[in-house]
Amino acid sequence: MTEQYSIFRSFSNFGLAIELRNILERNQIETILDDNSAPVDVTFSVGASAQDKIEIRIKESDFEKAELILEKAAKEELNNIDPAYYLFDFTDEELYEILLKSDEWNKFDYTLAQKILKDKGKNIDQELINSLKKQRLEELAKPDENQKPWILAGYLFALLGGFLGIIIGYFLWTSKKTLPNGQKVYSYSAKDRKQGKYIFFVAIIVFPCILFFRVFG
């Protein structure tokens, strides 16, 4: 069975995506670059970001290796850091937030935030880093809330015989998101996924019936 590729990073800047791809491939990590294409595991919730359209995908088993490669590269860059770099103006609280939400920052800023805090005498050890990563994964793994508008819209389109009812139902039922460690989890709660399943099957039944009556009625 072929190993699945998952989204490792998303960008709005093509140059940054190419730079990351080159770093990974120089270290024997196979990549797939998707430009302006919808991700397989994109969430279907209201307010989902449509800005980061360029995606770097790698094998799920390579996620940890890729992170270590980027961390090593970032540490090497620290030797040439500009003293006026903007992170030096961050408060301790803002720097700790970078450590917590490392998935929202590039590896260089994440590594530099650790160095700045250490230089200030803060205890930034591996135990703390692992604890913050675990806390972040637990937070990101939580199901997306408030899918009621999509559930209502799904039933409406399903009962009216609209094909969109099938699509909404399918995404609510099966949609997954990729965590920073490569793990995939369902995007929505078990309750919302159950509603998505109902919407999907209602739409599957109603859609061909409506289509039949429109063609032969």
N, C-alpha and C positions, 0 to 999 in steps of 0.2 A: 504494500500500500504506500503510495506516494505521500511524503510528509507535507502537511499543509503550511503555506506561507501566510503570515499574519502581519498586520500593520505594526511596524517598529517605531516609525516617526512620521508625522505629517507636517507639511510645510506650505506656506503661501508663496515662498520664494524658490524658484526653480534652481538657482545657483546653489543655495544651501543644501537642497536635496541632492544635487550632483556631487557636492563636496563630501557629504556623508556617504553616499554610495561608493565613491572612490576609496575612502578610508576603509570601509568594510571589505571591499573586494580585494584591496591590497593585502588584507589579512585573511584571505581565503574564505570569506563569508559570502555566499551567493545572495544576490539581491534581485528584487523586481521593483521597477519604478513605474508607478501609475500616475499619469498626468491628467488631471481634470476628469477623473472617472470615479463613479460612486463606489465606496468601499463595500466589501461583502458583509461586514458586520456593523455597518453604520446604523445608528439608532434612528427610530422613526418618530421621535418625540418632538413636540413643539419647541422651537428655539434651538434646535440642533445647529451647530456651527456649519456654515457653508463656505468658510474662508479658506481653510487648509485643504486644498484640492490635490496637492502633490504628495504622494505617499511612497514611503520606502517599506517594502515587505521583505521579511526574511523568514527562515524556518523557525518555528517555535523553539526548537532545541538549541538555536543559536543566540537566543535573547541574552542569556547571561554572559556568554563570550563577547558579544557585541558591546555590552555595557562596560565590560572590563577594558576592552580596546579603547573605547571613547574616554574612559576615565584615565587611562595611561597617557593618551594623547593630550588630554586637558592638563595633566600635571606637568607635562613637558612645556606647554605653552605658558605656564605660570612664571617661567624664568624670564619671559620677555614682557611681562605685564606692565601696562602704562599706569603710573601712579595716579593718573587722573581718571582711571576707569570708574564707571559710575557706581559699582558695587561698594566702593570704599566709603560712599556717603550713606549707605544703608544703616539703619539701626540694627541692634542685635535681634530684635523681634522680627524684622523683615528678613534678616539672614537666616534665622531659624525656619521661617516660612518657606524659604527656598529649599532647605533641607527636607522639610515635610512634603512639599509639592514638587519634588524633583522632576516629575513627568512633565511639568509645565515650563521647565527651564532647560537650556542646553547644558551639556556636560561640563563645559568650561566654567560657567557661572556657578554651577552646583559645587564643583571642586574648589573654586575660589572662595565661595561662601564658607566652606569648612576651614580653609586656611586663615581667613580673616578672623573667624571666631577663635581659632586656636591661638593666633597671635595675640588675641585679647585676653588669653588665659582661660578660655572656656574649655570645659571637658568634652571634647568631641571624639569619642572613641567608637569602635565598631559596634559595640553593644547598643549605643544610642542610635547609630545609623540604621541598624537592623530593626530596632524598635519603631523608628519613624517610618521605615519602608512598610513594615507590617501594618501599622496604623493607617497609612495611606491606601494600601491595597484593600483593607477592610472597608474604608470609606468609598473607594471607587467601585467596589463590588456590590454595593447596595443598589437595589433596583431603582430605576428612574421613576419618580413619583408623578402623580396627577395625570394619568392617561385617560381620564373620564371623557374629555372632549373627543379624543380619537376613538374611543369605544362607542360613543354615541354616533359619531360620524360613520363609523364602520357598519353599525347596525342599519343606519339610514340607507347607506349606499347598497348594502346587501339586500335589504327588503325591496328596494326600488329596482333591483336587478342590475345595478352598476358594477362593472368590472373592478372599480376602485375598492369595493367592499372586500373582494378577494385579496387584493394587495394589502389593505390595512390589516385585515384579519391575520394574514400570513406573517406580517412583520411583528405584530403584537405577540403572536404565538411563538415565533421561532427566533426573533432577532437576538443577537449576542453582541457583546462588546469585548474588546481585547484589553486586558490589564497590562500595566507596564512590564510585568514579568512574563508576558506571553500567554498567560492563562485566559481562557474564554469563559465568560459567565453570561447568563441570560440578562438581557437589558431590562426586563420588566418583572414584576412580582408574579408569583404563581397564580394569584387571583386574576390579574390583568391578562396573563397568558391564557388562562382558561377562557376568558371572554373572547380573546383573539381567536382561539380555536373554534368557539361557537360561531363567531362572525364568519370565519373562513368557510365552514361547512354550510351555513345558511346561504351564503353568497354562491357557493358551488352549486347548490340545489336550485336557487331562484334564478340565477343568471341565464342558464340554458333554457329554462322555461319561458322567461321573458323574451329571449332571443327567438325562440320558436314561434311564439304568438305574433311577434313583430314581423316575421318573415312569412308565416303561413296563415296568420289570423285575418 
